[in-house]
């Protein structure tokens, strides 16, 4: 399945131009999490501090200190939301590059690296995410960069592996999933009496250096040692209550329910999270079977569709599959995109059909490739185990709280190279069939 490097560069150039066109002419106002991150950074800018600052002492939780400070830095350099979008283009291309060099390292094959890049470009979620202000690109870069350095054989790379891992954990708590993956492989090596002690020491040292530096800087400004978001208990409670649906649902925090706190505005984030943690533990202990039965629902919300960013490509944040499905379920079909033209609706349908066809084919190939590797030890590639463990641990951490299509993104990107051998074999088999 050869791919011409010149042709790939042309495709990448077109991809870059499309991103610039969207940012320059079709950008959207921030909403939801995009707006929250922007407002947190702007509040810090107005208060002449970094995040979290003294003005955050009574917030419900502290959210991704590394990412919010990254946004704050951009706004201090260029006081416009456009700076975030233009940097998204840079981050998107950097993640593409990291994926390709990681694939090249895994397979020692330039063509496989180009194929990994092509898969990345064809996956429209990456393009749509350019118009959002979320942590996926920065987190993905940290995870891919850390894994690429993990594959190297020099101490400086292992130290950088740990540093990037530490930064990634500061962006999102689920970054611990990659640490657990490294520890698992190290434990396997210990059992085989082949433990890479220096490698693990360098990774741990680099990670701890970042965590300590981040935590101490935040403590000097906020009064509390903190290096990542502390919203875990709140998220777990949303998936561990009588009103839980398996996805984002804040009913549990309404007055009279388990998550309600009297005088909420007078409590610190630590006090609120401690209370919500206890409420979660109480409910799970009282309803262990019911809590476990939520897991399939959470997995459904993660994998049954993948439209968290592609609606931006149709220049809307109002319409997506979930919104349309809810309106259809209530018999409100006449109101679905009532303000939109027939051409817009047709374009929306074509975009969603293409994207989800691609998504489900790739997802099926990932599942089959994992099965193939698991049961055919002769072609098992050890390095893939880090990727599979990262996905497993990350998904396990996620289903402890709530499910959402966006939460699978870092694992989906990291898993893309794993299907390339299968794609190449399919292509070779087709050629043989034609010759016969």
Secondary structure, 3 states (H helix, E strand, C coil): CCCCHHHHHHHHHHHHHHHHHHHHHCCCCCCHHHHHHHHHHHHHHHCCCCCCCHHHCCCCCCCCHHHHHHHHHHHHHCCCCHHHHHHHHHHHHHHHHHHHHHHHHHHCCHHHHHHHHHHHHHCHHHHHHCCCCCCHHHHHHHHHHHHHHHCCCCHHHHHHHHHHHHHHHHHCHHHHHHHHHHHHHHHHHHHCCCCCHHHHHHHHHHHHHHHHHHHHHHHHHHCCCCCCCCCHHHHHHHCCCCCCCCCCCCHHHCCCCCCCCCCHHHCCHHHHHHHHHHHHHHHHHHCHHHHHHHHHHHHHHHHCCCCCCHHHHHCCCCCCHHHHHHHHHCCCHHHCCCCCCHHHHHHHHHHHHHHHHHHHHHHHHHHHHHHHHHHCHHHCCHHHHHHHHHHHHHHHHHHCCCCCHHHHHHHHHHHHHHHHHHHHHHHHHHHHHHHC
